[in-house]
Amino acid sequence: MFIEPGFSNSRRGWIEVICGSMFSGKSEELIRRLKRALIAHQKVEIFKPSTDTRFDEEKIVSHDRNSISSTPVDSSSEILRLAWGVDVVGIDEAQFFDADLPATCEELALKGVRVIIAGLDKDYLGKPFGPMPNLLCQADYLTKLHAVCMKCGSLATHSYRLSEEETQLLLGAQGDYEARCRHCFAAGSKAPKLGSTSAEKMPT
């Protein structure tokens, strides 16, 4: 279990990253930490990409239907503009943000803000997803969550796309994706073989 470090008198900021496959509980864990910050009477601002409208246009909603209010934004620069004078910033679906998100999070942390980020570390081809690799490198605290493989019941680390859709960004949920372990993912993967020149496509 993640135990939040206490704020020091100098109010130093830091970056926490929660990652894993789909259905591993990333948004659930993000919501848990943010609600604890609210209970502690800290000033919290929460953001998600405006493109994520699967369950609600404004709220962050987990697959277990827990939710918390958030502000949809089109770019990471909006987060800096809207997060003045806060103690904690929460960011969901970080993989959908632009390449400037790591710099935004670093700037917030240097200003003394606790930044909590949740996102997919790998796309449906099993490749690093969006700005997540850089965020993982920046993280002071890193939590990797696992789902349950829908084929064999082992720990799942991959998001397997069930449809033949190959658009770069495909928002989805149960019925569109399922969690799989490394071996079951490889056994049914549509990813190109090593050495292929096919363009990399991204999932949700």
VENQUI-V972255 format. One record per residue. N is the residue number from 1. SS is DSSP state (H for helix, E for strand, C for the rest). OMEGA is omega as a letter, one per 40 degrees, with the letter a starting at -180 (* if undefined). BURIAL is + if it has 16 or more other C-alpha atoms within 10 Angstrom, else -. Layout:
BEGIN
<<N | SS | OMEGA | BURIAL> <N | SS | OMEGA | BURIAL>>
END
This chain:
BEGIN
<<1 | C | i | -> <2 | C | i | -> <3 | C | a | -> <4 | C | i | -> <5 | C | a | -> <6 | C | i | -> <7 | C | i | -> <8 | C | a | -> <9 | C | a | -> <10 | C | i | -> <11 | C | i | -> <12 | C | i | -> <13 | C | i | +> <14 | E | a | +> <15 | E | i | +> <16 | E | i | +> <17 | E | i | +> <18 | E | a | +> <19 | E | i | +> <20 | E | i | +> <21 | C | i | +> <22 | C | i | +> <23 | C | i | +> <24 | C | i | +> <25 | C | a | +> <26 | H | a | +> <27 | H | i | +> <28 | H | a | +> <29 | H | i | +> <30 | H | i | +> <31 | H | i | +> <32 | H | a | -> <33 | H | a | +> <34 | H | i | +> <35 | H | i | +> <36 | H | i | -> <37 | H | i | +> <38 | H | i | -> <39 | H | i | -> <40 | C | i | -> <41 | C | i | -> <42 | C | i | -> <43 | C | a | -> <44 | E | i | +> <45 | E | a | +> <46 | E | a | +> <47 | E | i | +> <48 | E | i | +> <49 | E | a | +> <50 | C | i | -> <51 | C | a | -> <52 | C | a | +> <53 | C | a | -> <54 | C | a | -> <55 | C | a | -> <56 | C | a | -> <57 | C | a | +> <58 | C | a | +> <59 | C | i | +> <60 | E | a | +> <61 | E | i | +> <62 | C | i | +> <63 | C | i | +> <64 | C | i | -> <65 | C | i | -> <66 | C | a | -> <67 | E | i | +> <68 | E | a | +> <69 | C | i | +> <70 | C | i | +> <71 | E | i | +> <72 | E | i | +> <73 | E | a | +> <74 | C | a | -> <75 | C | a | +> <76 | H | i | +> <77 | H | i | -> <78 | H | a | -> <79 | H | i | +> <80 | H | a | -> <81 | H | a | -> <82 | H | a | -> <83 | C | i | +> <84 | C | i | -> <85 | C | a | -> <86 | C | i | +> <87 | C | a | +> <88 | E | i | +> <89 | E | i | +> <90 | E | a | +> <91 | E | i | +> <92 | E | i | +> <93 | C | a | +> <94 | H | a | +> <95 | H | a | +> <96 | H | a | +> <97 | C | a | +> <98 | C | a | -> <99 | C | i | -> <100 | C | a | -> <101 | H | i | +> <102 | H | i | +> <103 | H | i | -> <104 | H | a | -> <105 | H | i | +> <106 | H | i | +> <107 | H | i | -> <108 | H | a | +> <109 | H | i | +> <110 | H | i | -> <111 | C | i | +> <112 | C | a | +> <113 | C | i | +> <114 | E | a | +> <115 | E | a | +> <116 | E | a | +> <117 | E | i | +> <118 | E | i | +> <119 | E | i | +> <120 | E | i | +> <121 | C | a | +> <122 | E | i | +> <123 | C | a | +> <124 | C | i | +> <125 | C | a | +> <126 | C | a | +> <127 | C | i | -> <128 | E | a | +> <129 | C | i | +> <130 | C | a | +> <131 | C | a | +> <132 | H | i | +> <133 | H | i | -> <134 | H | i | -> <135 | H | i | +> <136 | H | i | +> <137 | H | a | -> <138 | H | a | +> <139 | C | i | +> <140 | C | i | -> <141 | E | a | -> <142 | E | i | +> <143 | E | i | +> <144 | E | a | -> <145 | E | a | +> <146 | C | i | +> <147 | E | i | +> <148 | E | a | +> <149 | C | a | +> <150 | C | i | -> <151 | C | a | -> <152 | C | i | -> <153 | C | i | -> <154 | C | i | +> <155 | E | a | +> <156 | E | a | +> <157 | C | a | +> <158 | E | i | +> <159 | E | a | +> <160 | E | i | +> <161 | E | a | +> <162 | C | a | -> <163 | C | i | -> <164 | C | a | -> <165 | C | a | -> <166 | C | i | -> <167 | C | a | -> <168 | C | a | -> <169 | C | a | -> <170 | C | i | -> <171 | C | a | -> <172 | C | i | -> <173 | C | i | -> <174 | E | a | -> <175 | C | i | -> <176 | C | a | +> <177 | E | i | +> <178 | E | i | +> <179 | E | i | +> <180 | E | i | +> <181 | C | a | +> <182 | H | a | +> <183 | H | i | +> <184 | H | i | +> <185 | H | a | +> <186 | H | a | -> <187 | H | a | -> <188 | H | a | -> <189 | C | i | +> <190 | C | a | -> <191 | C | i | +> <192 | C | i | -> <193 | C | i | -> <194 | C | i | -> <195 | C | i | -> <196 | C | i | -> <197 | C | a | -> <198 | C | i | -> <199 | C | i | -> <200 | C | i | -> <201 | C | a | -> <202 | C | i | +> <203 | C | i | +> <204 | C | * | +>>
END
